[in-house]
C-alpha cells in the first residue's frame, strides 16, 4: 500500500515538473551583440557548482543561476545536464529528447523548473513552445 502511495506521489511530481516549466529561460540567457539565436543549453561547472545558460551560437554565458533543492531527495547536489522526453503541446505525441534539463545527482529525478524545450515534434512538425 505504501509503495502505491509513493508511486502516485512521484507521478504527481513528474506532472508538476512538466507543467510548471516554461521556456522563460530565454529571457535569462545573454547573447553577443547581433546574435539572434534562441539555441541555449545548461552549462554546469562541476568544480565550483555554478550553473549558467550558454548560447550555442555566440558562446555567451548568463549570470550564475541559483538552484533549488531536489523536491524528491531534498539534496543540493551539483546537477548534471541531460535530455528527457516531452509531449507535443499540439498532438500529444512523445518527443524524444524534447527537453534539456538539469538532473539531480542524488536521485533519478530532474529538477523542476529547469527545463528548456528543444526538439520539434516528429509527428506533426510543431516546434516547442517559446517565449
LOVO-925563 format. One record per residue: residue in three letters; x, z, y of N, C-alpha, C in turn. Coordinates in steps of 0.001 Angstrom, whole numbers. Layout:
REM residues N
atom lumdo->ALA, n_east->X, n_up->Z, n_north->Y, ca_east->X, ca_up->Z, ca_north->Y, c_east->X, c_up->Z, c_north->Y
...
***
This chain:
REM residues 131
atom lumdo->UNK, n_east->833, n_up->0, n_north->-1194, ca_east->0, ca_up->0, ca_north->0, c_east->880, c_up->0, c_north->1261
atom lumdo->UNK, n_east->1928, n_up->826, n_north->1249, ca_east->2808, ca_up->911, ca_north->2411, c_east->3532, c_up->-419, c_north->2640
atom lumdo->UNK, n_east->3935, n_up->-1095, n_north->1555, ca_east->4592, ca_up->-2404, ca_north->1690, c_east->3650, c_up->-3408, c_north->2340
atom lumdo->UNK, n_east->2382, n_up->-3358, n_north->1974, ca_east->1391, ca_up->-4264, ca_north->2550, c_east->1254, c_up->-4026, c_north->4051
atom lumdo->UNK, n_east->1235, n_up->-2780, n_north->4463, ca_east->1121, ca_up->-2446, ca_north->5889, c_east->2343, c_up->-2952, c_north->6646
atom lumdo->UNK, n_east->3553, n_up->-2743, n_north->6090, ca_east->4767, ca_up->-3211, ca_north->6754, c_east->4804, c_up->-4730, c_north->6842
atom lumdo->UNK, n_east->4270, n_up->-5400, n_north->5802, ca_east->4228, ca_up->-6858, ca_north->5827, c_east->3332, c_up->-7346, c_north->6970
atom lumdo->UNK, n_east->2204, n_up->-6684, n_north->7171, ca_east->1300, ca_up->-7048, ca_north->8263, c_east->1962, c_up->-6782, c_north->9613
atom lumdo->UNK, n_east->2666, n_up->-5660, n_north->9739, ca_east->3357, ca_up->-5332, ca_north->10990, c_east->4415, c_up->-6387, c_north->11305
atom lumdo->UNK, n_east->5195, n_up->-6792, n_north->10313, ca_east->6238, ca_up->-7797, ca_north->10528, c_east->5642, c_up->-9158, c_north->10890
atom lumdo->UNK, n_east->4524, n_up->-9523, n_north->10261, ca_east->3873, ca_up->-10794, ca_north->10611, c_east->3339, c_up->-10746, c_north->12036
atom lumdo->UNK, n_east->2791, n_up->-9605, n_north->12448, ca_east->2280, ca_up->-9469, ca_north->13815, c_east->3419, c_up->-9555, c_north->14828
atom lumdo->UNK, n_east->4558, n_up->-8933, n_north->14521, ca_east->5717, ca_up->-9020, ca_north->15419, c_east->6203, c_up->-10461, c_north->15539
atom lumdo->UNK, n_east->6237, n_up->-11182, n_north->14439, ca_east->6637, ca_up->-12584, ca_north->14480, c_east->5688, c_up->-13417, c_north->15313
atom lumdo->UNK, n_east->4398, n_up->-13145, n_north->15208, ca_east->3408, ca_up->-13858, ca_north->16008, c_east->3579, c_up->-13548, c_north->17486
atom lumdo->UNK, n_east->3804, n_up->-12279, n_north->17818, ca_east->4013, ca_up->-11901, ca_north->19215, c_east->5263, c_up->-12555, c_north->19786
atom lumdo->UNK, n_east->6320, n_up->-12616, n_north->19001, ca_east->7552, ca_up->-13266, ca_north->19469, c_east->7292, c_up->-14725, c_north->19789
atom lumdo->UNK, n_east->6588, n_up->-15411, n_north->18929, ca_east->6313, ca_up->-16822, ca_north->19141, c_east->5422, c_up->-17074, c_north->20337
atom lumdo->UNK, n_east->4450, n_up->-16201, n_north->20576, ca_east->3513, ca_up->-16416, ca_north->21668, c_east->4085, c_up->-15979, c_north->23007
atom lumdo->UNK, n_east->4902, n_up->-14939, n_north->23025, ca_east->5345, ca_up->-14386, ca_north->24300, c_east->6559, c_up->-15095, c_north->24875
atom lumdo->UNK, n_east->7252, n_up->-15869, n_north->24055, ca_east->8453, ca_up->-16522, ca_north->24575, c_east->8077, c_up->-17809, c_north->25284
atom lumdo->UNK, n_east->8543, n_up->-17947, n_north->26469, ca_east->8285, ca_up->-19161, ca_north->27250, c_east->9607, c_up->-19843, c_north->27514
atom lumdo->UNK, n_east->9533, n_up->-21035, n_north->28035, ca_east->10770, ca_up->-21755, ca_north->28330, c_east->11234, c_up->-21456, c_north->29751
atom lumdo->UNK, n_east->10913, n_up->-20308, n_north->30288, ca_east->11315, ca_up->-19913, ca_north->31628, c_east->12809, c_up->-19702, c_north->31769
atom lumdo->UNK, n_east->13547, n_up->-19813, n_north->30676, ca_east->15000, ca_up->-19660, ca_north->30746, c_east->15629, c_up->-20776, c_north->31554
atom lumdo->UNK, n_east->14936, n_up->-21902, n_north->31701, ca_east->15479, ca_up->-22997, ca_north->32509, c_east->15604, c_up->-22590, c_north->33974
atom lumdo->UNK, n_east->14811, n_up->-21627, n_north->34407, ca_east->14891, ca_up->-21140, ca_north->35791, c_east->16120, c_up->-20256, c_north->35995
atom lumdo->UNK, n_east->16605, n_up->-19639, n_north->34920, ca_east->17744, ca_up->-18726, ca_north->34986, c_east->19068, c_up->-19488, c_north->34884
atom lumdo->UNK, n_east->19043, n_up->-20612, n_north->34182, ca_east->20271, ca_up->-21381, ca_north->33951, c_east->20825, c_up->-21940, c_north->35257
atom lumdo->UNK, n_east->22163, n_up->-22025, n_north->35338, ca_east->22834, ca_up->-22617, ca_north->36504, c_east->23394, c_up->-23973, c_north->36115
atom lumdo->UNK, n_east->23460, n_up->-24860, n_north->37101, ca_east->23994, ca_up->-26200, ca_north->36876, c_east->24956, c_up->-26562, c_north->37997
atom lumdo->UNK, n_east->25874, n_up->-27473, n_north->37688, ca_east->26762, ca_up->-28013, ca_north->38721, c_east->25940, c_up->-28866, c_north->39670
atom lumdo->UNK, n_east->26473, n_up->-29061, n_north->40862, ca_east->25779, ca_up->-29880, ca_north->41856, c_east->25514, c_up->-31275, c_north->41278
atom lumdo->UNK, n_east->24277, n_up->-31712, n_north->41377, ca_east->23893, ca_up->-33035, ca_north->40900, c_east->23455, c_up->-33090, c_north->39445
atom lumdo->UNK, n_east->23625, n_up->-32011, n_north->38691, ca_east->23225, ca_up->-32002, ca_north->37283, c_east->21714, c_up->-31809, c_north->37192
atom lumdo->UNK, n_east->21049, n_up->-32706, n_north->36512, ca_east->19594, ca_up->-32640, ca_north->36361, c_east->19189, c_up->-32340, c_north->34920
atom lumdo->UNK, n_east->20143, n_up->-32016, n_north->34073, ca_east->19875, ca_up->-31788, ca_north->32659, c_east->19046, c_up->-30520, c_north->32445
atom lumdo->UNK, n_east->18212, n_up->-30555, n_north->31430, ca_east->17452, ca_up->-29362, ca_north->31037, c_east->17918, c_up->-28860, c_north->29677
atom lumdo->UNK, n_east->19022, n_up->-29389, n_north->29180, ca_east->19516, ca_up->-29012, ca_north->27864, c_east->20424, c_up->-27789, c_north->27973
atom lumdo->UNK, n_east->19868, n_up->-26621, n_north->27678, ca_east->20621, ca_up->-25367, ca_north->27748, c_east->20622, c_up->-24694, c_north->26386
atom lumdo->UNK, n_east->21649, n_up->-23896, n_north->26132, ca_east->21787, ca_up->-23155, ca_north->24880, c_east->22271, c_up->-21744, c_north->25172
atom lumdo->UNK, n_east->22054, n_up->-20847, n_north->24211, ca_east->22587, ca_up->-19493, ca_north->24313, c_east->24073, c_up->-19523, c_north->24017
atom lumdo->UNK, n_east->24841, n_up->-18754, n_north->24780, ca_east->26268, ca_up->-18590, ca_north->24525, c_east->26535, c_up->-17096, c_north->24438
atom lumdo->UNK, n_east->27112, n_up->-16664, n_north->23314, ca_east->27372, ca_up->-15246, ca_north->23080, c_east->28868, c_up->-15035, c_north->22956
atom lumdo->UNK, n_east->29409, n_up->-14126, n_north->23773, ca_east->30811, ca_up->-13745, ca_north->23670, c_east->30862, c_up->-12517, c_north->22766
atom lumdo->UNK, n_east->31308, n_up->-12706, n_north->21530, ca_east->31324, ca_up->-11606, ca_north->20561, c_east->32322, c_up->-10518, c_north->20928
atom lumdo->UNK, n_east->33315, n_up->-10844, n_north->21733, ca_east->34329, ca_up->-9863, ca_north->22112, c_east->33755, c_up->-8798, c_north->23039
atom lumdo->UNK, n_east->33030, n_up->-9232, n_north->24083, ca_east->32502, ca_up->-8249, ca_north->25037, c_east->30977, c_up->-8130, c_north->25013
atom lumdo->UNK, n_east->30309, n_up->-8904, n_north->24152, ca_east->28868, ca_up->-8789, ca_north->24008, c_east->28056, c_up->-9420, c_north->25122
atom lumdo->UNK, n_east->28683, n_up->-10229, n_north->25985, ca_east->27966, ca_up->-10848, ca_north->27100, c_east->27207, c_up->-12079, c_north->26595
atom lumdo->UNK, n_east->25947, n_up->-12160, n_north->26992, ca_east->25099, ca_up->-13295, ca_north->26629, c_east->24771, c_up->-14070, c_north->27899
atom lumdo->UNK, n_east->25002, n_up->-15383, n_north->27875, ca_east->24685, ca_up->-16248, ca_north->29011, c_east->24003, c_up->-17505, c_north->28492
atom lumdo->UNK, n_east->23461, n_up->-18276, n_north->29422, ca_east->22949, ca_up->-19608, ca_north->29115, c_east->23983, c_up->-20613, c_north->29589
atom lumdo->UNK, n_east->24199, n_up->-21668, n_north->28818, ca_east->25155, ca_up->-22697, ca_north->29208, c_east->24451, c_up->-24053, c_north->29199
atom lumdo->UNK, n_east->24707, n_up->-24834, n_north->30229, ca_east->24198, ca_up->-26206, ca_north->30292, c_east->25136, c_up->-27061, c_north->29445
atom lumdo->UNK, n_east->24590, n_up->-27795, n_north->28491, ca_east->25441, ca_up->-28601, ca_north->27618, c_east->25942, c_up->-29867, c_north->28305
atom lumdo->UNK, n_east->25378, n_up->-30202, n_north->29466, ca_east->25840, ca_up->-31391, ca_north->30193, c_east->26986, c_up->-31076, c_north->31145
atom lumdo->UNK, n_east->26795, n_up->-30049, n_north->31999, ca_east->27814, ca_up->-29765, ca_north->33015, c_east->28688, c_up->-28555, c_north->32664
atom lumdo->UNK, n_east->28291, n_up->-27745, n_north->31681, ca_east->29101, ca_up->-26612, ca_north->31251, c_east->28978, c_up->-25360, c_north->32095
atom lumdo->UNK, n_east->28085, n_up->-25338, n_north->33090, ca_east->27906, ca_up->-24145, ca_north->33933, c_east->27245, c_up->-23021, c_north->33137
atom lumdo->UNK, n_east->27701, n_up->-21794, n_north->33376, ca_east->27119, ca_up->-20603, ca_north->32747, c_east->26223, c_up->-19875, c_north->33727
atom lumdo->UNK, n_east->25190, n_up->-19231, n_north->33200, ca_east->24340, ca_up->-18379, ca_north->34031, c_east->25033, c_up->-17035, c_north->34220
atom lumdo->UNK, n_east->24443, n_up->-16177, n_north->35022, ca_east->24930, ca_up->-14805, ca_north->35109, c_east->24599, c_up->-14117, c_north->33787
atom lumdo->UNK, n_east->25306, n_up->-13045, n_north->33421, ca_east->25006, ca_up->-12351, ca_north->32165, c_east->23543, c_up->-11911, c_north->32107
atom lumdo->UNK, n_east->22970, n_up->-12043, n_north->30936, ca_east->21558, ca_up->-11732, ca_north->30734, c_east->21444, c_up->-10417, c_north->29980
atom lumdo->UNK, n_east->20692, n_up->-9440, n_north->30536, ca_east->20516, ca_up->-8167, ca_north->29833, c_east->19635, c_up->-8355, c_north->28603
atom lumdo->UNK, n_east->19983, n_up->-7683, n_north->27537, ca_east->19230, ca_up->-7791, ca_north->26296, c_east->18442, c_up->-6525, c_north->26022
atom lumdo->UNK, n_east->17314, n_up->-6697, n_north->25370, ca_east->16532, ca_up->-5553, ca_north->24909, c_east->16892, c_up->-5301, c_north->23457
atom lumdo->UNK, n_east->16707, n_up->-4072, n_north->22968, ca_east->16994, ca_up->-3829, ca_north->21553, c_east->16006, c_up->-4585, c_north->20666
atom lumdo->UNK, n_east->16381, n_up->-4803, n_north->19432, ca_east->15510, ca_up->-5448, ca_north->18457, c_east->14261, c_up->-4585, c_north->18263
atom lumdo->UNK, n_east->13096, n_up->-5220, n_north->18223, ca_east->11849, ca_up->-4474, ca_north->18049, c_east->11693, c_up->-3916, c_north->16645
atom lumdo->UNK, n_east->12405, n_up->-4477, n_north->15672, ca_east->12258, ca_up->-4042, ca_north->14290, c_east->13224, c_up->-2911, c_north->13948
atom lumdo->UNK, n_east->14540, n_up->-3131, n_north->14157, ca_east->15520, ca_up->-2112, ca_north->13755, c_east->15975, c_up->-1229, c_north->14913
atom lumdo->UNK, n_east->15582, n_up->-1567, n_north->16143, ca_east->15893, ca_up->-790, ca_north->17357, c_east->17377, c_up->-742, c_north->17700
atom lumdo->UNK, n_east->18198, n_up->-1596, n_north->17089, ca_east->19638, ca_up->-1595, ca_north->17361, c_east->19963, c_up->-2509, c_north->18529
atom lumdo->UNK, n_east->21042, n_up->-2213, n_north->19223, ca_east->21545, ca_up->-3041, ca_north->20319, c_east->22847, c_up->-3708, c_north->19881
atom lumdo->UNK, n_east->22798, n_up->-4462, n_north->18805, ca_east->23989, ca_up->-5163, ca_north->18332, c_east->24162, c_up->-6458, c_north->19119
atom lumdo->UNK, n_east->25378, n_up->-7004, n_north->19100, ca_east->25619, ca_up->-8297, ca_north->19742, c_east->24906, c_up->-9346, c_north->18890
atom lumdo->UNK, n_east->23973, n_up->-10107, n_north->19479, ca_east->23207, ca_up->-11069, ca_north->18685, c_east->24009, c_up->-12327, c_north->18367
atom lumdo->UNK, n_east->23454, n_up->-13124, n_north->17484, ca_east->24051, ca_up->-14415, ca_north->17137, c_east->23085, c_up->-15527, c_north->17515
atom lumdo->UNK, n_east->23578, n_up->-16612, n_north->18110, ca_east->22691, ca_up->-17742, ca_north->18376, c_east->22321, c_up->-18425, c_north->17057
atom lumdo->UNK, n_east->21088, n_up->-18887, n_north->16959, ca_east->20605, ca_up->-19539, ca_north->15737, c_east->19442, c_up->-20463, c_north->16089
atom lumdo->UNK, n_east->18973, n_up->-21199, n_north->15113, ca_east->17795, ca_up->-22047, ca_north->15284, c_east->16699, c_up->-21566, c_north->14345
atom lumdo->UNK, n_east->15449, n_up->-21585, n_north->14819, ca_east->14298, ca_up->-21267, ca_north->13980, c_east->13255, c_up->-22366, c_north->14148
atom lumdo->UNK, n_east->12308, n_up->-22363, n_north->13242, ca_east->11227, ca_up->-23343, ca_north->13301, c_east->10154, c_up->-22885, c_north->14278
atom lumdo->UNK, n_east->9372, n_up->-23836, n_north->14775, ca_east->8234, ca_up->-23529, ca_north->15630, c_east->7094, c_up->-24455, c_north->15250
atom lumdo->UNK, n_east->5891, n_up->-24143, n_north->15714, ca_east->4738, ca_up->-25008, ca_north->15510, c_east->4526, c_up->-25836, c_north->16763
atom lumdo->UNK, n_east->4225, n_up->-27121, n_north->16572, ca_east->3948, ca_up->-28011, ca_north->17698, c_east->2702, c_up->-27519, c_north->18424
atom lumdo->UNK, n_east->2752, n_up->-27469, n_north->19749, ca_east->1612, ca_up->-26973, ca_north->20519, c_east->468, c_up->-27985, c_north->20572
atom lumdo->UNK, n_east->719, n_up->-29214, n_north->20106, ca_east->-334, ca_up->-30242, ca_north->20125, c_east->-994, c_up->-30421, c_north->18752
atom lumdo->UNK, n_east->-177, n_up->-30665, n_north->17714, ca_east->-740, ca_up->-30950, ca_north->16386, c_east->-551, c_up->-29813, c_north->15381
atom lumdo->UNK, n_east->128, n_up->-28732, n_north->15768, ca_east->388, ca_up->-27562, ca_north->14919, c_east->1288, c_up->-27876, c_north->13720
atom lumdo->UNK, n_east->1981, n_up->-29011, n_north->13737, ca_east->2927, ca_up->-29379, ca_north->12687, c_east->4182, c_up->-28525, c_north->12829
atom lumdo->UNK, n_east->4824, n_up->-28186, n_north->11709, ca_east->6058, ca_up->-27397, ca_north->11745, c_east->7207, c_up->-28259, c_north->12265
atom lumdo->UNK, n_east->7910, n_up->-27765, n_north->13282, ca_east->9067, ca_up->-28459, ca_north->13852, c_east->10315, c_up->-27686, c_north->13431
atom lumdo->UNK, n_east->11125, n_up->-28291, n_north->12542, ca_east->12342, ca_up->-27622, ca_north->12082, c_east->13347, c_up->-27519, c_north->13222
atom lumdo->UNK, n_east->14007, n_up->-26385, n_north->13315, ca_east->14993, ca_up->-26112, ca_north->14372, c_east->14374, c_up->-26300, c_north->15755
atom lumdo->UNK, n_east->13129, n_up->-25895, n_north->15904, ca_east->12391, ca_up->-26086, ca_north->17145, c_east->12767, c_up->-25136, c_north->18260
atom lumdo->UNK, n_east->13359, n_up->-23997, n_north->17929, ca_east->13784, ca_up->-23024, ca_north->18940, c_east->15263, c_up->-22710, c_north->18776
atom lumdo->UNK, n_east->15973, n_up->-22565, n_north->19884, ca_east->17315, ca_up->-21984, ca_north->19865, c_east->17098, c_up->-20529, c_north->20247
atom lumdo->UNK, n_east->17485, n_up->-19607, n_north->19374, ca_east->17135, ca_up->-18194, ca_north->19534, c_east->18368, c_up->-17308, c_north->19475
atom lumdo->UNK, n_east->18152, n_up->-16052, n_north->19805, ca_east->19154, ca_up->-15018, ca_north->19574, c_east->18668, c_up->-14182, c_north->18399
atom lumdo->UNK, n_east->19470, n_up->-14124, n_north->17347, ca_east->19105, ca_up->-13391, ca_north->16140, c_east->19803, c_up->-12040, c_north->16124
atom lumdo->UNK, n_east->19071, n_up->-11022, n_north->15719, ca_east->19618, ca_up->-9671, ca_north->15612, c_east->20644, c_up->-9633, c_north->14482
atom lumdo->UNK, n_east->21770, n_up->-8974, n_north->14704, ca_east->22770, ca_up->-8812, ca_north->13649, c_east->22557, c_up->-7539, c_north->12845
atom lumdo->UNK, n_east->21547, n_up->-6739, n_north->13228, ca_east->21252, ca_up->-5514, ca_north->12497, c_east->20180, c_up->-5698, c_north->11447
atom lumdo->UNK, n_east->19381, n_up->-6761, n_north->11572, ca_east->18311, ca_up->-7053, ca_north->10621, c_east->18037, c_up->-8557, c_north->10664
atom lumdo->UNK, n_east->17188, n_up->-9078, n_north->9790, ca_east->16989, ca_up->-10531, ca_north->9727, c_east->15947, c_up->-11095, c_north->10696
atom lumdo->UNK, n_east->15762, n_up->-10499, n_north->11850, ca_east->14742, ca_up->-10965, ca_north->12789, c_east->15364, c_up->-11518, c_north->14069
atom lumdo->UNK, n_east->14585, n_up->-12347, n_north->14774, ca_east->15029, ca_up->-12878, ca_north->16060, c_east->14518, c_up->-11979, c_north->17172
atom lumdo->UNK, n_east->15243, n_up->-11932, n_north->18264, ca_east->14848, ca_up->-11107, ca_north->19398, c_east->13722, c_up->-11796, c_north->20156
atom lumdo->UNK, n_east->12662, n_up->-11064, n_north->20432, ca_east->11525, ca_up->-11620, ca_north->21169, c_east->11957, c_up->-12011, c_north->22582
atom lumdo->UNK, n_east->11319, n_up->-13005, n_north->23116, ca_east->11523, ca_up->-13493, ca_north->24485, c_east->12877, c_up->-14148, c_north->24718
atom lumdo->UNK, n_east->13630, n_up->-14421, n_north->23683, ca_east->14916, ca_up->-15096, ca_north->23834, c_east->14897, c_up->-16409, c_north->23051
atom lumdo->UNK, n_east->13826, n_up->-17187, n_north->23216, ca_east->13668, ca_up->-18450, ca_north->22510, c_east->13639, c_up->-19601, c_north->23510
atom lumdo->UNK, n_east->14407, n_up->-20646, n_north->23223, ca_east->14421, ca_up->-21843, ca_north->24061, c_east->13892, c_up->-23000, c_north->23209
atom lumdo->UNK, n_east->12745, n_up->-23596, n_north->23586, ca_east->12223, ca_up->-24733, ca_north->22818, c_east->13194, c_up->-25908, c_north->22873
atom lumdo->UNK, n_east->13471, n_up->-26526, n_north->21712, ca_east->14474, ca_up->-27590, ca_north->21668, c_east->13956, c_up->-28922, c_north->21143
atom lumdo->UNK, n_east->13414, n_up->-28977, n_north->19948, ca_east->13177, ca_up->-30245, ca_north->19260, c_east->11790, c_up->-30828, c_north->19521
atom lumdo->UNK, n_east->11740, n_up->-32157, n_north->19565, ca_east->10482, ca_up->-32889, ca_north->19686, c_east->9793, c_up->-32916, c_north->18322
atom lumdo->UNK, n_east->8468, n_up->-32870, n_north->18311, ca_east->7703, ca_up->-32870, ca_north->17064, c_east->7879, c_up->-34207, c_north->16340
atom lumdo->UNK, n_east->8306, n_up->-34182, n_north->15068, ca_east->8478, ca_up->-35440, ca_north->14335, c_east->7142, c_up->-36062, c_north->13926
atom lumdo->UNK, n_east->6073, n_up->-35278, n_north->13941, ca_east->4761, ca_up->-35765, ca_north->13523, c_east->4058, c_up->-36553, c_north->14628
atom lumdo->UNK, n_east->4010, n_up->-35989, n_north->15856, ca_east->3265, ca_up->-36641, ca_north->16940, c_east->4148, c_up->-37061, c_north->18115
atom lumdo->UNK, n_east->5429, n_up->-36684, n_north->18098, ca_east->6347, ca_up->-37091, ca_north->19164, c_east->6235, c_up->-36285, c_north->20446
atom lumdo->UNK, n_east->5507, n_up->-35165, n_north->20407, ca_east->5333, ca_up->-34337, ca_north->21594, c_east->6590, c_up->-33512, c_north->21855
atom lumdo->UNK, n_east->7129, n_up->-33556, n_north->23074, ca_east->8294, ca_up->-32723, ca_north->23389, c_east->7877, c_up->-31256, c_north->23497
atom lumdo->UNK, n_east->8837, n_up->-30339, n_north->23414, ca_east->8486, ca_up->-28923, ca_north->23555, c_east->7976, c_up->-28630, c_north->24957
atom lumdo->UNK, n_east->7199, n_up->-27565, n_north->25076, ca_east->6707, ca_up->-27163, ca_north->26391, c_east->7885, c_up->-26859, c_north->27294
atom lumdo->UNK, n_east->7784, n_up->-27240, n_north->28546, ca_east->8838, ca_up->-26938, ca_north->29515, c_east->8225, c_up->-26183, c_north->30673
atom lumdo->UNK, n_east->9067, n_up->-25819, n_north->31646, ca_east->8607, ca_up->-25027, ca_north->32784, c_east->7503, c_up->-25724, c_north->33544
***
